[in-house]
Amino acid sequence: MKLKSISLKLGLWFSTIFIALLLILGFILYGIFTNFLTDFIEQDLVARGNNHARNLEGQFTKEAIEHAIGMERGVSTRILITDSNHQILGSSIEPNEDMMEQINIKKSFHEGQILENDWQDHEYIVSVSPVGNDSGYVYMYYPSSKLKDMTFVMSLLSLITSLGIMFVAFGLIGILSRLFTKPLLSMKNATIQMAQGQYKQKIPVKGNDEIAQLGNSIQALGEQLQYYETTRNEFLAAVSHEIRTPLTYIKGYSDVLSKGIIDSREEQEEYLKIITKEVNRLSFLVNDLFEMSKLQVGKFELTKEPAKMNDIIKKIITNLKPAADRKELELKGEYKADVLFPVDVRRMEQALYNLIENAIKYSDKGKVTVISFLQNEFLVIEIKDTGIGIPEKDLTKIWERFYRVDQSRTRKTGGTGLGLYVAKQIIESHGGYITVKSKENEGSVFSIFLKAKSEI
Ligand code: ADP
């Protein structure tokens, strides 16, 4: 049978270990107790035998022997006194076979000692004490049954206490393991909810132990998932919007053209220009999406060829000039240096398009300037604008996928939050890097650094 509840498993493990420890402890205590008790009884037996022997020394008479025997009546010990030839002179009870066993050996002794201590298999613990001048011997007997009774009572008592402790311990273990598993259960419920799409979960945990840390991690994971879910939805809405607008233009103008109702050649060309511009916009958007998906699956490979960066900049400026004109922004390039450079032209165009388009998109007045110059071993391309700028707190986040500063300001400009992410990846894959400096309501400067001495 497989145990499903961790509290039951923990309980069983703890109980098994606890019982094993209790048993070992019981055995050790039992050994110590019986050893201590038998030692004590043996010493007492020899001491009392010696006392009697000392008292009988010099007056080994019938009266003295009777007196010694009389002293041992009414107690559990027995006494037996013999002469030096092991002939019995007196005894507190009628000696039986077990009592006679040691006497029959007829050995002589010079000092008090224990003759039999095996209380498990013999009826008595036996000691002997010689009476001075070889007059005789005092044998003392302690009945093993007394000792057995005592150890039995002790075993019974310790069994009852062990059972009591075990019950209390079981209860405690039960409560403890439930206490441990309670937060785990709430984590399980939280993850089930998360699997059903409710990512933001509150997991009640206390303290900072491993279980609390796990709870906090799950909660953080849920918040992160919720963030991705929200940004993904916003991204999808933004992408659909970005696609729908140019498509509406293309459809509208191509419908008019195909119906042949426009006669003026200039007007026709104007319409065609608008269609081309919108197709271009769509194509850059689709490229951003394409690059993102390639980056996601790690299939981002460059096709480099020697090219002049200024030519790429000029092409993009020409492409975006109408957009700048519409907003009455000045868009110009300043070409202070150029290098023949191994680049993936289409991708570098994409990166520059994203940056220059942003500069136009987020500026309402002034100008957008693209400057290329040499600085140490770098060819630097600066994209400067006099636009709305970027709040300080967002400066590090703008490079993230789907990140867009403040929805309210991006709603009117449109955008997908992909532009800077893709531009950064493209520039870094060319061995370069990109930085940003920006002040709100004053403008932004994006600087691309490309190693000018790269091999072609
Ligand atoms: P988007 O498609 O929203 O423009 P980007 O990744 O290109 O996405 O840019 C991310 C965010 O950075 C934008 O939402 C915008 O708020 C901010 N941003 C980028 N470039 C500029 C700029 N030149 N001036 C002001 N804000 C900018």
Residues whose N, C-alpha, C, O or C-beta is under 5 A from the ligand:
A	BS01	ADP	N358 A359 Y362 G387 I388 G389 I390 I398 Y403 R404 V405 T410 G414 G415 T416 G417 L418 G419 L420 Y421 S444
